[in-house]
Amino acid sequence: MNGWILAATVELGGAGAAALWGVTTGPPARRVIAQNLTTSAVCPALLLLAQGYGRPSYVDLALLLALLGPVGTLVFARLLSDDLAGDSPSAWALTWAAAALGAAVVVALCVAGDPGRATVKLLVIGALLIGGNLIASRALAGGFRGVAGG
Amino acid sequence: MTRRTARAALLAAGELLAWWAALALLWLVLISTVDTLERIVGASCAAAGALLARAGRRAVTWR
């Protein structure tokens, strides 16, 4: 157990458990927000675990999650657009907090590692994670409702 | 007319080149070891990706 693994455990135990609780309880609008934030909770934990175990190839899991998580949310936003049209689910404080968490983890890992291609890869993952999170949150809140069926 | 066609071709080539450069760079960043085979495969995949990216971009810019 080192600091990275400890941070990942705290992060998974806090944000991951909160996201799981949000997904399994409450009205659909709340569940769909929590489902979206699950990516932002789990992806930084995977990055921290990859650093903690010293296995750079584990970073690919985080890359895949950062890429596919927001896409999954967009599918939900499209399929549930009729159910969600009334209450426009949004939780911008949580969304920006999740984005800040992702940015903090990526910056910490970039500082800890040697500068090089791995750093650029981390920055790409961070951009995908934060950008995807913001776009998916906006889609859930009805921000793209004018676009071909929302 | 020919000048307009030449200009369009030049723009298309420029866009494809920009997509190819960006995708090839992304490939080089994401692989674990950089060697000749990876460079060849990456350049080929980036070329196919550049064609697809331009087709996709053209498909959505009518809005």
Backbone of each chain as ProteinMPNN parsed JSONL, in Angstrom:
{"seq_chain_A": "MNGWILAATVELGGAGAAALWGVTTGPPARRVIAQNLTTSAVCPALLLLAQGYGRPSYVDLALLLALLGPVGTLVFARLLSDDLAGDSPSAWALTWAAAALGAAVVVALCVAGDPGRATVKLLVIGALLIGGNLIASRALAGGFRGVAGG", "coords_chain_A": {"N_chain_A": [[0.851, -1.204, 0.0], [0.704, 2.09, -1.027], [0.849, 5.735, -1.212], [-0.556, 6.425, -3.563], [-2.279, 4.262, -4.039], [-3.727, 4.371, -1.717], [-4.99, 6.866, -2.057], [-6.548, 6.239, -4.3], [-8.216, 4.315, -3.168], [-9.617, 5.793, -1.222], [-10.897, 7.561, -2.941], [-12.448, 5.854, -4.572], [-13.99, 4.692, -2.567], [-15.342, 6.916, -1.56], [-16.391, 8.801, -3.731], [-17.076, 6.848, -5.643], [-18.797, 5.11, -4.205], [-20.789, 6.948, -3.527], [-21.75, 7.58, -6.072], [-22.759, 5.082, -6.825], [-24.801, 4.783, -4.941], [-26.431, 6.919, -5.734], [-27.188, 6.022, -8.271], [-28.758, 3.819, -7.706], [-30.936, 4.641, -6.203], [-33.819, 6.815, -5.814], [-35.453, 9.258, -8.072], [-35.693, 8.932, -11.729], [-34.292, 11.1, -12.982], [-32.316, 11.8, -11.155], [-30.922, 9.385, -11.004], [-29.853, 9.163, -13.562], [-28.099, 11.279, -13.682], [-26.277, 10.482, -11.706], [-25.348, 8.167, -12.889], [-23.944, 9.271, -15.013], [-21.949, 10.646, -13.611], [-20.532, 8.562, -12.573], [-18.492, 7.719, -14.296], [-16.68, 9.87, -14.027], [-15.964, 9.455, -11.42], [-14.777, 6.91, -11.286], [-12.803, 6.763, -13.281], [-10.523, 8.545, -12.587], [-9.725, 7.075, -10.334], [-8.837, 4.68, -11.473], [-6.62, 5.652, -12.87], [-5.023, 6.443, -10.708], [-4.61, 3.963, -9.488], [-3.159, 2.63, -11.478], [-0.782, 4.081, -11.379], [-0.09, 3.572, -8.719], [0.372, 0.789, -8.643], [2.43, 0.686, -10.402], [2.079, -0.02, -13.085], [2.011, 0.963, -16.166], [0.421, 0.184, -18.326], [-2.096, -0.236, -17.381], [-3.291, 2.181, -17.527], [-4.636, 2.318, -19.894], [-7.165, 1.285, -19.441], [-8.435, 3.376, -18.078], [-8.382, 5.257, -20.12], [-10.095, 4.074, -22.0], [-12.465, 4.06, -20.529], [-12.878, 6.812, -20.13], [-13.39, 7.49, -22.719], [-15.634, 5.959, -23.518], [-17.561, 6.239, -21.505], [-18.92, 8.903, -21.451], [-20.104, 8.629, -23.985], [-21.915, 6.559, -23.524], [-23.612, 7.881, -21.728], [-24.693, 9.791, -23.445], [-26.216, 8.149, -25.068], [-28.147, 7.313, -23.192], [-29.281, 9.848, -22.68], [-30.47, 10.352, -25.118], [-32.248, 8.161, -25.412], [-33.896, 8.425, -23.177], [-35.042, 10.86, -23.541], [-37.686, 11.734, -23.742], [-38.787, 11.077, -21.233], [-37.192, 12.643, -19.611], [-37.681, 15.193, -20.374], [-39.319, 16.945, -18.936], [-38.076, 17.656, -16.448], [-35.396, 18.348, -16.882], [-32.633, 17.192, -15.955], [-29.977, 18.296, -13.953], [-26.837, 18.897, -12.359], [-24.862, 21.004, -11.59], [-22.9, 21.851, -9.76], [-21.91, 19.446, -8.693], [-21.015, 18.335, -11.092], [-18.945, 20.1, -11.876], [-17.304, 19.775, -9.673], [-16.556, 17.099, -9.992], [-15.165, 17.353, -12.391], [-13.049, 18.948, -11.513], [-11.843, 17.186, -9.743], [-10.937, 15.172, -11.511], [-9.122, 16.725, -13.008], [-7.295, 17.439, -10.999], [-6.213, 14.943, -10.292], [-5.023, 14.147, -12.736], [-3.112, 16.193, -13.078], [-1.532, 15.777, -10.804], [-0.474, 13.222, -11.379], [0.929, 13.798, -13.702], [2.901, 15.508, -12.726], [4.215, 13.752, -11.031], [5.273, 11.794, -12.728], [7.885, 11.13, -15.233], [8.446, 13.649, -17.696], [7.123, 13.176, -20.957], [5.988, 10.895, -23.537], [4.095, 9.538, -22.059], [3.101, 11.496, -20.376], [1.746, 13.154, -22.174], [-0.206, 11.36, -22.977], [-1.621, 11.066, -20.582], [-2.626, 13.679, -20.376], [-4.269, 13.722, -22.607], [-6.167, 11.812, -21.816], [-7.21, 13.168, -19.586], [-8.353, 15.431, -20.847], [-10.295, 14.176, -22.447], [-11.858, 13.037, -20.436], [-12.797, 15.228, -18.844], [-13.88, 16.984, -20.789], [-15.739, 15.228, -22.029], [-17.384, 14.672, -19.855], [-18.506, 17.208, -19.293], [-19.867, 17.748, -21.696], [-21.666, 15.587, -21.799], [-23.135, 16.073, -19.463], [-24.34, 18.475, -20.15], [-25.91, 17.61, -22.253], [-27.697, 15.944, -20.879], [-29.002, 17.855, -19.353], [-30.555, 18.994, -21.228], [-29.388, 20.716, -23.0], [-28.798, 20.348, -25.664], [-31.162, 20.123, -26.979], [-32.257, 21.148, -29.243], [-30.966, 19.889, -31.303], [-31.496, 17.664, -33.735], [-33.528, 15.76, -32.511], [-32.558, 15.63, -29.937]], "CA_chain_A": [[0.0, 0.0, 0.0], [1.39, 3.377, -1.026], [-0.059, 6.88, -1.214], [-1.43, 6.418, -4.74], [-3.337, 3.262, -3.843], [-4.586, 4.913, -0.65], [-5.839, 7.904, -2.659], [-7.536, 5.571, -5.153], [-9.198, 3.662, -2.299], [-10.476, 6.84, -0.667], [-11.689, 8.107, -4.036], [-13.473, 4.854, -4.933], [-14.894, 4.523, -1.437], [-16.182, 8.104, -1.418], [-17.135, 9.189, -4.927], [-17.649, 5.666, -6.283], [-19.942, 4.651, -3.423], [-21.848, 7.949, -3.665], [-22.342, 7.425, -7.399], [-23.544, 3.835, -6.806], [-26.009, 5.088, -4.182], [-27.28, 7.765, -6.569], [-27.734, 5.256, -9.399], [-29.706, 2.792, -7.282], [-32.071, 5.192, -5.453], [-34.364, 8.106, -6.233], [-36.144, 9.367, -9.36], [-34.821, 8.694, -12.898], [-33.412, 12.231, -13.282], [-31.169, 11.68, -10.254], [-30.15, 8.195, -11.367], [-29.119, 9.349, -14.816], [-26.966, 12.144, -13.339], [-25.299, 9.677, -10.975], [-24.731, 7.27, -13.885], [-22.968, 10.067, -15.755], [-20.816, 10.994, -12.746], [-19.768, 7.353, -12.255], [-17.262, 7.757, -15.097], [-15.755, 10.841, -13.426], [-15.499, 8.946, -10.136], [-13.994, 5.68, -11.414], [-11.65, 6.952, -14.167], [-9.339, 8.977, -11.832], [-9.279, 5.993, -9.459], [-8.055, 3.75, -12.3], [-5.326, 6.294, -13.122], [-4.246, 6.379, -9.463], [-4.212, 2.567, -9.262], [-2.09, 2.319, -12.432], [0.451, 4.672, -10.831], [0.228, 2.909, -7.459], [0.928, -0.54, -8.899], [3.555, 0.788, -11.326], [1.758, -0.689, -14.354], [1.495, 2.001, -17.07], [-0.568, -0.3, -19.293], [-3.43, -0.145, -16.784], [-3.848, 3.492, -17.881], [-5.532, 2.134, -21.04], [-8.526, 1.1, -18.918], [-8.975, 4.716, -17.811], [-8.599, 5.889, -21.426], [-11.31, 3.476, -22.573], [-13.625, 4.519, -19.753], [-13.089, 8.236, -20.409], [-13.922, 7.601, -24.083], [-16.939, 5.305, -23.691], [-18.525, 6.656, -20.496], [-19.797, 9.965, -21.949], [-20.906, 8.129, -25.113], [-23.038, 5.843, -22.927], [-24.562, 8.867, -21.195], [-25.409, 10.402, -24.573], [-27.248, 7.186, -25.473], [-29.23, 7.448, -22.206], [-29.948, 11.14, -22.874], [-31.297, 10.225, -26.31], [-33.335, 7.19, -25.213], [-34.8, 8.87, -22.117], [-35.3, 12.298, -23.718], [-39.103, 12.028, -23.469], [-39.008, 11.021, -19.779], [-36.426, 13.677, -18.911], [-37.965, 16.515, -20.949], [-39.979, 17.815, -17.977], [-37.304, 18.173, -15.314], [-34.029, 18.742, -17.282], [-31.727, 16.896, -14.845], [-28.642, 18.89, -13.965], [-26.216, 19.076, -11.043], [-23.618, 21.601, -12.098], [-21.88, 21.882, -8.707], [-21.289, 18.118, -8.685], [-20.315, 18.136, -12.364], [-17.666, 20.826, -11.858], [-16.461, 19.138, -8.656], [-15.994, 15.903, -10.612], [-14.159, 17.801, -13.363], [-11.882, 19.404, -10.752], [-11.188, 15.98, -9.226], [-10.198, 14.584, -12.626], [-7.989, 17.593, -13.343], [-6.304, 17.349, -9.918], [-5.517, 13.649, -10.388], [-4.162, 14.147, -13.922], [-1.971, 17.08, -12.824], [-0.658, 15.116, -9.826], [0.246, 12.134, -12.046], [1.881, 14.399, -14.641], [4.026, 16.02, -11.944], [4.94, 12.631, -10.439], [5.985, 11.014, -13.731], [8.835, 11.847, -16.076], [7.787, 14.21, -18.879], [7.33, 12.366, -22.151], [4.75, 10.512, -24.21], [3.106, 9.147, -21.042], [2.466, 12.724, -19.894], [0.773, 13.582, -23.19], [-1.319, 10.41, -22.901], [-2.415, 11.454, -19.407], [-3.347, 14.918, -20.679], [-5.353, 13.353, -23.534], [-7.216, 11.177, -21.01], [-7.856, 14.209, -18.795], [-9.203, 16.249, -21.72], [-11.46, 13.356, -22.81], [-12.689, 12.832, -19.241], [-13.473, 16.467, -18.439], [-14.717, 17.438, -21.898], [-16.864, 14.307, -22.181], [-18.27, 14.855, -18.706], [-19.254, 18.46, -19.438], [-20.791, 17.631, -22.829], [-22.743, 14.657, -21.438], [-23.991, 16.746, -18.489], [-25.154, 19.457, -20.866], [-26.915, 16.868, -23.018], [-28.729, 15.506, -19.938], [-29.76, 19.024, -18.915], [-31.377, 19.472, -22.334], [-28.686, 21.781, -23.699], [-28.73, 20.091, -27.114], [-32.475, 19.619, -27.375], [-32.57, 21.6, -30.592], [-30.211, 19.125, -32.29], [-32.019, 16.409, -34.288], [-34.156, 14.806, -31.615], [-32.014, 15.755, -28.587]], "C_chain_A": [[0.873, 1.236, 0.0], [0.364, 4.498, -1.134], [-1.041, 6.878, -2.363], [-2.598, 5.461, -4.531], [-4.291, 3.723, -2.752], [-5.543, 5.962, -1.215], [-6.927, 7.274, -3.525], [-8.628, 4.924, -4.303], [-10.17, 4.678, -1.717], [-11.438, 7.369, -1.736], [-12.806, 7.145, -4.433], [-14.49, 4.707, -3.81], [-15.817, 5.706, -1.246], [-17.039, 8.356, -2.639], [-17.796, 7.985, -5.591], [-18.884, 5.174, -5.547], [-21.104, 5.633, -3.534], [-22.545, 7.808, -5.009], [-23.23, 6.176, -7.448], [-24.872, 4.051, -6.078], [-26.973, 5.926, -5.034], [-27.932, 6.992, -7.704], [-28.866, 4.345, -8.936], [-30.921, 3.355, -6.551], [-32.585, 6.46, -6.122], [-35.022, 8.084, -7.595], [-35.172, 9.21, -10.532], [-33.86, 9.843, -13.18], [-32.142, 12.169, -12.434], [-30.289, 10.502, -10.648], [-29.292, 8.439, -12.599], [-27.932, 10.301, -14.593], [-25.871, 11.331, -12.649], [-24.585, 8.717, -11.925], [-23.655, 8.021, -14.663], [-21.732, 10.339, -14.898], [-19.99, 9.769, -12.346], [-18.444, 7.32, -13.018], [-16.229, 8.674, -14.445], [-15.231, 10.369, -12.082], [-14.511, 7.802, -10.319], [-12.713, 5.91, -12.236], [-10.417, 7.478, -13.424], [-8.821, 7.894, -10.887], [-8.432, 4.987, -10.234], [-6.674, 4.327, -12.607], [-4.429, 6.19, -11.889], [-3.759, 4.956, -9.211], [-3.081, 2.168, -10.203], [-0.753, 2.856, -11.928], [0.88, 3.917, -9.573], [0.861, 1.547, -7.649], [2.106, -0.504, -9.855], [3.334, 0.057, -12.63], [1.171, 0.331, -15.32], [0.409, 1.494, -18.016], [-1.978, -0.273, -18.711], [-4.102, 1.185, -17.116], [-4.834, 3.362, -19.046], [-6.974, 1.927, -20.604], [-9.193, 2.448, -18.693], [-9.274, 5.44, -19.123], [-9.9, 5.395, -22.049], [-12.552, 3.974, -21.854], [-13.93, 5.986, -20.051], [-13.701, 8.431, -21.784], [-15.365, 7.096, -24.156], [-17.988, 5.776, -22.688], [-19.466, 7.759, -20.972], [-20.655, 9.52, -23.125], [-22.126, 7.375, -24.591], [-24.089, 6.797, -22.376], [-25.36, 9.521, -22.314], [-26.507, 9.468, -25.077], [-28.428, 7.263, -24.518], [-30.016, 8.737, -22.445], [-30.888, 11.076, -24.071], [-32.504, 9.331, -26.038], [-34.363, 7.691, -24.208], [-35.267, 10.312, -22.326], [-36.757, 12.648, -23.439], [-39.362, 12.045, -21.968], [-38.348, 12.197, -19.065], [-36.799, 15.081, -19.36], [-38.544, 17.463, -19.906], [-39.034, 18.44, -16.975], [-35.844, 18.48, -15.628], [-32.997, 18.474, -16.194], [-30.372, 17.568, -14.991], [-28.166, 19.031, -12.534], [-24.854, 19.688, -11.305], [-22.538, 21.681, -11.041], [-21.134, 20.549, -8.666], [-20.476, 17.888, -9.952], [-18.951, 18.826, -12.353], [-16.737, 20.262, -10.793], [-15.791, 17.894, -9.228], [-14.924, 16.276, -11.621], [-12.887, 18.246, -12.644], [-11.102, 18.219, -10.185], [-10.338, 15.318, -10.319], [-8.964, 15.392, -12.973], [-6.892, 17.482, -12.291], [-5.503, 16.054, -10.022], [-4.557, 13.644, -11.569], [-2.924, 15.013, -13.689], [-0.993, 16.418, -11.857], [0.173, 14.018, -10.497], [1.272, 12.679, -13.032], [3.112, 14.902, -13.895], [4.874, 14.864, -11.424], [5.779, 11.884, -11.469], [7.011, 11.84, -14.479], [8.083, 12.426, -17.269], [8.125, 13.379, -20.113], [5.995, 12.003, -22.759], [3.674, 10.121, -23.209], [2.37, 10.366, -20.502], [1.395, 13.193, -20.87], [-0.447, 12.678, -23.154], [-2.236, 10.753, -21.729], [-3.244, 12.703, -19.694], [-4.501, 14.641, -21.642], [-6.505, 12.729, -22.762], [-7.966, 12.222, -20.196], [-8.793, 15.06, -19.635], [-10.456, 15.481, -22.112], [-12.415, 13.252, -21.636], [-13.493, 14.093, -18.921], [-14.394, 16.97, -19.545], [-15.942, 16.563, -22.085], [-17.881, 14.476, -21.08], [-19.135, 16.103, -18.879], [-20.28, 18.359, -20.569], [-21.968, 16.728, -22.47], [-23.686, 15.305, -20.425], [-24.906, 17.754, -19.178], [-26.245, 18.767, -21.678], [-28.045, 16.41, -22.1], [-29.613, 16.668, -19.519], [-30.602, 19.612, -20.04], [-30.709, 20.563, -23.144], [-28.633, 21.6, -25.205], [-30.098, 19.693, -27.65], [-32.853, 20.043, -28.787], [-31.946, 20.73, -31.667], [-30.92, 17.806, -32.566], [-32.518, 15.422, -33.236], [-33.584, 14.808, -30.203], [-31.414, 14.487, -28.136]], "O_chain_A": [[1.688, 1.427, 0.903], [-0.842, 4.248, -1.147], [-2.2, 7.263, -2.206], [-3.751, 5.796, -4.806], [-5.499, 3.505, -2.835], [-6.736, 5.964, -0.909], [-8.08, 7.705, -3.498], [-9.808, 4.967, -4.653], [-11.382, 4.465, -1.712], [-12.621, 7.593, -1.477], [-13.955, 7.55, -4.611], [-15.692, 4.609, -4.055], [-16.958, 5.536, -0.816], [-18.254, 8.159, -2.609], [-18.935, 8.075, -6.051], [-19.898, 4.858, -6.168], [-22.261, 5.223, -3.624], [-23.769, 7.902, -5.094], [-24.313, 6.199, -8.032], [-25.921, 3.58, -6.517], [-28.178, 5.673, -5.052], [-29.078, 7.257, -8.067], [-29.824, 4.118, -9.675], [-31.866, 2.607, -6.298], [-31.873, 7.097, -6.898], [-35.142, 7.027, -8.213], [-33.961, 9.34, -10.352], [-32.721, 9.6, -13.58], [-31.043, 12.444, -12.915], [-29.062, 10.602, -10.629], [-28.151, 7.983, -12.676], [-26.888, 10.155, -15.229], [-24.69, 11.472, -12.965], [-23.385, 8.476, -11.797], [-22.585, 7.478, -14.939], [-20.605, 10.272, -15.389], [-18.878, 9.912, -11.838], [-17.408, 6.946, -12.468], [-15.058, 8.317, -14.322], [-14.175, 10.819, -11.637], [-13.517, 7.721, -9.597], [-11.668, 5.333, -11.935], [-9.337, 6.915, -13.602], [-7.615, 7.797, -10.661], [-7.427, 4.494, -9.722], [-5.678, 3.603, -12.608], [-3.239, 5.891, -11.997], [-2.627, 4.757, -8.77], [-2.156, 1.462, -9.804], [0.275, 2.187, -12.032], [2.066, 3.653, -9.378], [1.777, 1.176, -6.915], [2.728, -1.537, -10.106], [4.287, -0.44, -13.23], [-0.04, 0.554, -15.311], [-0.433, 2.272, -18.463], [-2.954, -0.287, -19.461], [-5.321, 1.317, -17.007], [-5.749, 4.173, -19.186], [-7.903, 2.337, -21.301], [-10.35, 2.654, -19.058], [-10.277, 6.144, -19.24], [-10.7, 6.18, -22.557], [-13.568, 4.274, -22.482], [-15.091, 6.366, -20.205], [-14.434, 9.393, -22.017], [-16.217, 7.728, -24.781], [-19.182, 5.722, -22.98], [-20.684, 7.59, -20.912], [-21.794, 9.964, -23.268], [-23.228, 7.514, -25.124], [-25.29, 6.573, -22.525], [-26.555, 9.778, -22.163], [-27.586, 9.916, -25.464], [-29.579, 7.279, -24.954], [-31.247, 8.738, -22.42], [-31.968, 11.667, -24.053], [-33.635, 9.677, -26.379], [-35.557, 7.425, -24.35], [-35.82, 10.925, -21.413], [-37.043, 13.742, -22.952], [-40.072, 12.92, -21.472], [-38.855, 12.691, -18.058], [-36.301, 16.06, -18.804], [-38.295, 18.666, -19.972], [-39.157, 19.626, -16.67], [-35.102, 18.845, -14.716], [-32.519, 19.417, -15.563], [-29.702, 17.431, -16.015], [-28.956, 19.251, -11.615], [-23.829, 19.009, -11.255], [-21.357, 21.587, -11.375], [-19.905, 20.51, -8.612], [-19.385, 17.32, -9.904], [-17.942, 18.247, -12.753], [-15.519, 20.264, -10.972], [-14.608, 17.653, -8.988], [-13.893, 15.609, -11.712], [-11.78, 17.962, -13.1], [-9.871, 18.233, -10.145], [-9.184, 14.954, -10.092], [-7.89, 14.835, -13.206], [-5.708, 17.434, -12.624], [-4.282, 16.052, -9.864], [-3.416, 13.199, -11.444], [-1.815, 14.623, -14.054], [0.22, 16.481, -12.053], [1.368, 13.888, -10.23], [2.352, 12.109, -13.191], [4.236, 14.744, -14.37], [6.1, 14.963, -11.376], [6.863, 11.394, -11.151], [7.029, 13.068, -14.393], [7.182, 11.78, -17.803], [9.26, 12.937, -20.291], [4.993, 12.686, -22.545], [2.486, 10.335, -23.453], [1.177, 10.3, -20.205], [0.294, 13.576, -20.474], [-1.58, 13.143, -23.281], [-3.46, 10.736, -21.856], [-4.411, 12.785, -19.31], [-5.573, 15.234, -21.525], [-7.669, 13.052, -22.998], [-9.193, 12.189, -20.111], [-9.9, 15.382, -19.202], [-11.553, 16.039, -22.116], [-13.629, 13.363, -21.802], [-14.711, 14.037, -18.749], [-15.541, 17.337, -19.289], [-17.049, 17.065, -22.277], [-19.087, 14.432, -21.32], [-20.343, 16.067, -18.644], [-21.413, 18.819, -20.432], [-23.117, 17.038, -22.784], [-24.9, 15.116, -20.505], [-26.084, 17.876, -18.842], [-27.364, 19.27, -21.783], [-29.215, 16.471, -22.478], [-30.821, 16.506, -19.346], [-31.288, 20.615, -19.841], [-31.378, 21.269, -23.899], [-28.447, 22.565, -25.946], [-30.188, 19.002, -28.665], [-33.661, 19.391, -29.448], [-32.343, 20.813, -32.829], [-30.937, 16.923, -31.709], [-31.953, 14.336, -33.105], [-34.067, 14.067, -29.347], [-30.905, 14.408, -27.018]]}, "seq_chain_B": "MTRRTARAALLAAGELLAWWAALALLWLVLISTVDTLERIVGASCAAAGALLARAGRRAVTWR", "coords_chain_B": {"N_chain_B": [[-13.493, 28.873, -63.299], [-11.879, 26.562, -63.232], [-10.012, 27.498, -61.502], [-11.477, 27.684, -59.145], [-12.024, 24.974, -58.709], [-9.458, 23.978, -58.339], [-8.795, 25.31, -56.025], [-10.642, 24.186, -54.246], [-9.765, 21.546, -54.243], [-7.268, 21.875, -53.145], [-7.937, 22.802, -50.595], [-9.282, 20.533, -49.62], [-7.189, 18.676, -49.63], [-5.532, 19.886, -47.767], [-7.108, 19.739, -45.464], [-7.326, 16.961, -45.137], [-4.641, 16.366, -44.687], [-4.213, 17.698, -42.275], [-5.952, 16.279, -40.532], [-4.696, 13.777, -40.77], [-2.17, 14.265, -39.669], [-2.845, 14.932, -37.028], [-4.08, 12.551, -36.156], [-2.043, 10.662, -36.519], [-0.172, 11.618, -34.728], [-1.578, 11.231, -32.351], [-1.646, 8.443, -32.347], [1.094, 7.854, -32.045], [1.442, 8.82, -29.488], [-0.105, 7.129, -27.937], [0.825, 4.482, -28.154], [2.983, 1.841, -26.799], [5.727, 1.161, -27.334], [7.874, 2.753, -29.595], [8.542, 1.911, -32.825], [9.721, 0.959, -36.164], [7.737, -0.614, -37.445], [5.439, 0.061, -35.981], [5.294, 2.743, -36.677], [4.733, 2.586, -39.424], [2.258, 1.179, -39.451], [0.755, 2.954, -37.905], [0.791, 5.288, -39.504], [-0.645, 4.352, -41.708], [-3.163, 3.688, -40.563], [-3.854, 6.214, -39.648], [-4.17, 7.505, -42.071], [-6.433, 6.203, -43.184], [-8.201, 6.915, -41.15], [-8.212, 9.688, -41.444], [-9.558, 10.059, -43.886], [-12.098, 9.051, -43.15], [-12.696, 10.845, -41.081], [-12.897, 13.297, -42.414], [-15.053, 12.731, -44.083], [-17.023, 12.353, -42.129], [-17.051, 14.877, -40.928], [-17.942, 16.431, -43.08], [-20.45, 15.371, -43.311], [-21.908, 16.391, -41.186], [-21.819, 19.159, -41.322], [-23.775, 20.512, -42.702], [-25.603, 21.818, -41.219]], "CA_chain_B": [[-14.032, 27.597, -62.817], [-10.785, 25.66, -62.868], [-9.345, 28.042, -60.319], [-12.282, 27.306, -57.998], [-11.815, 23.544, -58.494], [-8.112, 23.799, -57.781], [-8.84, 25.79, -54.647], [-11.371, 23.188, -53.455], [-8.897, 20.38, -54.086], [-6.198, 22.254, -52.214], [-8.541, 22.826, -49.258], [-9.539, 19.148, -49.213], [-5.895, 18.058, -49.318], [-5.065, 20.46, -46.509], [-7.88, 19.205, -44.348], [-6.914, 15.562, -44.945], [-3.296, 16.374, -44.106], [-4.342, 18.105, -40.867], [-6.503, 15.124, -39.812], [-3.699, 12.709, -40.737], [-1.115, 14.637, -38.715], [-3.374, 14.845, -35.668], [-4.331, 11.149, -35.798], [-0.749, 9.983, -36.421], [0.416, 12.075, -33.456], [-2.307, 10.533, -31.292], [-1.171, 7.051, -32.366], [2.446, 7.812, -31.474], [1.359, 9.083, -28.048], [-0.813, 6.084, -27.199], [1.476, 3.167, -28.194], [3.949, 1.699, -25.711], [7.089, 1.278, -27.858], [7.892, 3.336, -30.945], [9.515, 1.341, -33.761], [9.366, 1.192, -37.568], [6.453, -1.248, -37.756], [4.373, 0.885, -35.399], [5.181, 3.983, -37.458], [4.054, 2.279, -40.702], [0.86, 0.865, -39.16], [0.124, 4.182, -37.438], [0.578, 6.195, -40.636], [-1.727, 3.801, -42.53], [-4.434, 3.853, -39.848], [-4.173, 7.638, -39.618], [-4.653, 7.881, -43.408], [-7.832, 5.758, -43.263], [-8.967, 7.727, -40.211], [-8.358, 11.043, -41.975], [-10.652, 10.013, -44.875], [-13.359, 8.913, -42.407], [-12.963, 12.06, -40.307], [-13.37, 14.343, -43.331], [-16.412, 12.35, -44.491], [-17.917, 12.624, -41.011], [-17.159, 16.327, -40.763], [-18.795, 16.958, -44.143], [-21.828, 14.895, -43.127], [-22.632, 17.136, -40.155], [-21.674, 20.617, -41.408], [-24.854, 21.161, -43.464], [-26.487, 22.56, -40.314]], "C_chain_B": [[-12.911, 26.664, -62.378], [-10.064, 26.158, -61.621], [-10.108, 27.649, -59.054], [-12.094, 25.82, -57.666], [-10.464, 23.286, -57.844], [-8.089, 24.21, -56.318], [-9.532, 24.778, -53.734], [-10.494, 21.964, -53.197], [-7.796, 20.651, -53.068], [-6.72, 22.256, -50.774], [-8.777, 21.417, -48.734], [-8.243, 18.466, -48.806], [-5.364, 18.575, -47.992], [-5.787, 19.899, -45.319], [-7.478, 17.754, -44.049], [-5.551, 15.487, -44.263], [-3.356, 16.723, -42.616], [-4.897, 16.955, -40.028], [-5.44, 14.044, -39.657], [-2.627, 13.016, -39.694], [-1.616, 14.468, -37.28], [-3.54, 13.389, -35.244], [-3.023, 10.375, -35.647], [-0.053, 10.347, -35.109], [-0.242, 11.355, -32.285], [-1.845, 9.081, -31.192], [0.191, 6.956, -31.685], [2.415, 8.025, -29.96], [0.834, 7.861, -27.3], [-0.128, 4.722, -27.235], [2.554, 3.098, -27.12], [5.385, 1.818, -26.205], [7.034, 1.784, -29.296], [8.964, 2.632, -31.775], [8.969, 1.487, -35.186], [7.999, 0.623, -37.91], [5.297, -0.413, -37.228], [4.171, 2.161, -36.198], [4.415, 3.73, -38.756], [2.568, 2.031, -40.459], [0.11, 2.134, -38.746], [-0.165, 5.136, -38.585], [-0.572, 5.69, -41.508], [-3.077, 4.014, -41.863], [-4.84, 5.322, -39.817], [-4.69, 8.095, -40.97], [-6.114, 7.467, -43.574], [-8.713, 6.62, -42.362], [-9.196, 9.14, -40.732], [-9.488, 11.098, -43.0], [-11.998, 9.943, -44.167], [-13.716, 10.195, -41.68], [-13.487, 13.164, -41.216], [-14.789, 14.018, -43.792], [-17.409, 12.662, -43.379], [-18.135, 14.111, -40.805], [-18.074, 16.922, -41.822], [-20.249, 16.552, -43.945], [-22.591, 15.74, -42.128], [-22.565, 18.65, -40.345], [-22.758, 21.264, -42.26], [-25.7, 22.042, -42.558], [-26.194, 24.056, -40.349]], "O_chain_B": [[-12.97, 26.056, -61.309], [-9.577, 25.378, -60.803], [-9.509, 27.324, -58.029], [-12.014, 25.446, -56.496], [-10.344, 22.481, -56.921], [-7.459, 23.563, -55.482], [-9.092, 24.533, -52.611], [-10.475, 21.416, -52.095], [-7.442, 19.799, -52.254], [-6.049, 21.782, -49.857], [-8.513, 21.125, -47.568], [-8.182, 17.773, -47.791], [-4.818, 17.817, -47.19], [-5.18, 19.611, -44.287], [-7.312, 17.362, -42.894], [-5.33, 14.658, -43.38], [-2.651, 16.131, -41.8], [-4.387, 16.677, -38.942], [-5.281, 13.462, -38.584], [-2.223, 12.139, -38.931], [-0.91, 13.933, -36.424], [-3.192, 13.021, -34.122], [-2.898, 9.532, -34.759], [0.57, 9.503, -34.465], [0.43, 10.921, -31.35], [-1.673, 8.551, -30.094], [0.413, 6.082, -30.848], [3.249, 7.485, -29.233], [1.259, 7.579, -26.18], [-0.463, 3.865, -26.417], [2.992, 4.12, -26.593], [6.193, 2.499, -25.574], [6.246, 1.301, -30.109], [10.153, 2.737, -31.474], [7.899, 2.059, -35.394], [7.195, 1.274, -38.576], [4.302, -0.2, -37.921], [3.043, 2.618, -36.385], [3.565, 4.527, -39.153], [1.717, 2.587, -41.154], [-1.021, 2.365, -39.174], [-1.242, 5.731, -38.642], [-1.38, 6.481, -41.994], [-4.028, 4.464, -42.503], [-6.02, 5.647, -39.944], [-5.552, 8.973, -41.036], [-6.94, 8.252, -44.038], [-9.817, 7.009, -42.741], [-10.251, 9.727, -40.492], [-10.282, 12.038, -43.007], [-12.93, 10.667, -44.517], [-14.878, 10.6, -41.652], [-14.411, 13.888, -40.845], [-15.634, 14.908, -43.885], [-18.501, 13.168, -43.638], [-19.251, 14.558, -40.542], [-18.884, 17.801, -41.528], [-21.167, 17.269, -44.344], [-23.817, 15.809, -42.206], [-23.208, 19.374, -39.585], [-22.677, 22.464, -42.524], [-26.431, 22.908, -43.038], [-26.846, 24.829, -39.647]]}, "name": "protein", "num_of_chains": 2, "seq": "MNGWILAATVELGGAGAAALWGVTTGPPARRVIAQNLTTSAVCPALLLLAQGYGRPSYVDLALLLALLGPVGTLVFARLLSDDLAGDSPSAWALTWAAAALGAAVVVALCVAGDPGRATVKLLVIGALLIGGNLIASRALAGGFRGVAGGMTRRTARAALLAAGELLAWWAALALLWLVLISTVDTLERIVGASCAAAGALLARAGRRAVTWR"}
